[in-house]
Amino acid sequence: MQFVETRGNDGKKPLTVTFSEAILSPSGSFGGLYAPKELPNIDSDFLTKHKNSSYKELAFDFLKMCKIDIDDETLKQALDRYELYDDASNPVPLSKIENDCFVSELYHGPTRAFKDMALQPFGYILSSLAAKRDQNYLIMAATSGDTGPATLETFKNQSNVQVVCLYPDGGTSDVQRLQMVTEDAKNLHVFGVVGDFDDTQNALKNLLASDEFKSALKEKNIELSAANSVNFGRIIFQIIYHIYSYIELLKNGEINLNDNIYIVVPSGNFGNALGGYYAKKMGLPIEKILITSNRNNILTDWIKEGAYDLTTRHLIKTISPAMDILKSSNVERILYDKFGDKRTKELMDELASRGKYHLSEDEISEMKKDFDASYSTDEECLDVIGEYAKKDYIMDPHTATCIKAYRTLREHNLPTVIYSTAEWTKFSPTVAKALGMDEKEDLKALEMISKKTNLKIPDMVIGLFKKPIVHNKIIDKNSIKDNILTIL
Ligand SMILES: *Cc1c(COP(=O)(O)O)cnc(C)c1O
């Protein structure tokens, strides 16, 4: 698999790069991203062949088909990270919640959110590439809650990589904060930043663009990469579970080979949905990808009306904070795939200069071949969580946005997979509220929910409240650079 740039080539960067080049330096010409030049086929033979495979076997075979420049041994070691999941033989269990609706639970990994699905193997690969090249990498992450813990966890004690993780002080749940500040390893550095997530993220973006910072890193022989979903090294692992869920339905006799299904994806930066889109394009029988959001519903407008307009919006804080996003980075890869690099550059330039763009009527019809979209308010999500709790299924507020899409967007009565992106334990005060209980502290809310529902709180979650805090620095956004240069 070779990679090309979504906004075209500037004549300085190479015209195509390999997988390892795309993950070590993920930004392309004119601020674009890397996207695959061609995709392999997933045909019925491939699906049949893997009816009895383990997740790891399926993943290995898929990655081999992609022909990426990573050796077999490294791939195998990377996929061994799924051994850390609750059930290594079935890391992504499928729960039936309606006759034709199934929840693919992506959160059974070490940090209880779906970010582990990609970050676990990705972290291993990035670190081993860095070691082989004898280079040192710095990964910087600004997080609103789930990316931070998953990034720290995957790079913990890995060679040739250091991680700086910035979180908004007071802007994450207790569990999310403890997952970061108790993560003890020499190569991990965690700072709380005074302000909200936007302040933290903007401070990081300015820093990454600063020549002074770049030359300071150069002096220390440190290269910069990224672990967010602009990095294709994450996206490739997010194609696999869509295939796996389809095969699970097949195995359980819920569908016949080549039957179409719907998938419903709670979306923020659109990495999960992009993985589904590539799977569909490769031939996985997906009728449509239904995109769900909270009230930050810019993706709904984009898909339904072709409008991407930041000028009329400000970020709204919701109970599904991982989807409180307005600038969704992987939208660009869809634009590239459908409309080419020239048009993508034109649209992205327009977004940068005017804060908005509109797709043409033809382009909107093109989008609707693959996507539809809806959003849910916080009240609707609380109702959904309460309703399913009565039927003994507990879901988190991000997953809850999927139910409305399942109920209202399907044009055919086809089996539907909704993706569950976080465990209820990460958002326990909200889940407690949906169950009619009022408790602001995570630990108490966890215990109340557990008592009421008989669900076990995983050891790794309960254990967080007893672990010593090793990162206790809260810094001002103007002092991020100095703090980072001091520790490196
Ligand atoms: C990151 C995240 C999302 C959004 O996923 P994208 O791939 O960025 O669209 C949704 N839910 C949870 C819980 C997340 O952590």
The ligand as a Gaussian input file, in Angstrom:
#p B3LYP/6-31G(d) Opt

LIG

0 1
 C      -12.805000       9.238000      20.164000
 C      -14.176000       8.858000      20.538000
 C      -15.258000       8.987000      19.647000
 C      -15.113000       9.584000      18.262000
 O      -14.391000       8.769000      17.395000
 P      -13.780000       9.341000      16.027000
 O      -13.049000       8.231000      15.415000
 O      -12.895000      10.500000      16.419000
 O      -14.939000       9.798000      15.198000
 C      -16.510000       8.559000      20.055000
 N      -16.696000       8.064000      21.305000
 C      -15.698000       7.944000      22.190000
 C      -16.000000       7.423000      23.540000
 C      -14.402000       8.324000      21.842000
 O      -13.402000       8.202000      22.754000

